[in-house]
């Protein structure tokens, strides 16, 4: 691994100008995060209502026969997903009777890592030391080396000769029903498919590739890879038992459209009841909701940090003062993000869940009022043992 160290200096005026520009962008980040948070609460409530509506209307059916009386109904069934279609990767001659055949291609490439360290100087300037280090890794897409600091000594190919791809069976059934493509795409659970022969591969693959540990290797030595070498491996998604919830449409399925306009269709591997599938969907909705909430908070905090950045830059004329101010602004950014995050989520709940949102807001305000009142209460002075209470008037002088 080779390293390049670059030291640059930025004056106080340039830093101030950049921090002001960053503050403007910070306002944009705060606005975007607020919009995303508000949208997320609406999305979460809509999905919650769609799932509740679906769970109240779903009908359990037998996958082995089609009942015309269930046409247009939201149904749940369990059965074996089957196909007789042989999926074939023509370039590599790999084939399998499966739901999906996945080709994964990787190329050995240079990777640039950058470590940056700032050191403030008296007068408000800053000295930045950047260390560029280079290593080699397998990556599934081309890494553009033209943007590297040292692009001459660390150059990657501009294209990959072989790329990743997925073949999906067009004719998949479960019992008496045909699975539409959007449900076939939901079937997961891959298994490695080792490449055992290149006899059926294209002439180019035969002449340039070699088998290595179940993969097809393109390069001189798979035990000592060089930049530009490619390895290709395969995975299949087999047939097997699935459980699904969707709207019956003839001998196939479509997504159920809820009252909110949201589309509902569920599919999982294994034997699962409708209740289990809806519970899992609710849990997935919670995880997604909290993931966006956390991401929105950190995006909001980043925005406030950028807005307050000019204060620490102006104070950095004395480096120790700049560090103190920066610590303080970080705390303030965290608190501001917490306050605005809570307010946005609360107002979103009031908008989407009026009764629950208003109730929570009232409880929150009540707690704040109680805390403020508690802090304002003066503790009673404890009497001092052995000391008589002071007289209203002093005793006469003798």
Secondary structure by P-SEA (a helix, b strand, c coil): cbbbbbbbbbcaaaaaaaaaaaaaaaaaaaaaaaaaaaaaaaaaaaaaaaaaaaaacbbbbbccccccccccccccccccccccbbbbcccccccccccbbbbbbbbbbbbbbbbbbbbbcccbbbbbbbbbbbbbbbbcccccccccccccccccccccccccbbbbbcccccccccccaaaaaabbbbbbbbbcccccccccccccccccccbbbcccccccccccbbbbbbbbbcccbbbbbccccccccccccccccccccccccccccaaaaaaaaaaaaaaaaaaaaaaaaaaaaaaaaaaaaaaaaaacccaaaaaaaaaaaaaaaaaaaaaaaaaaaaaaaaaccaaaaaaaaaaaaaaaaaaaaaaacccccccccccccccccccccc
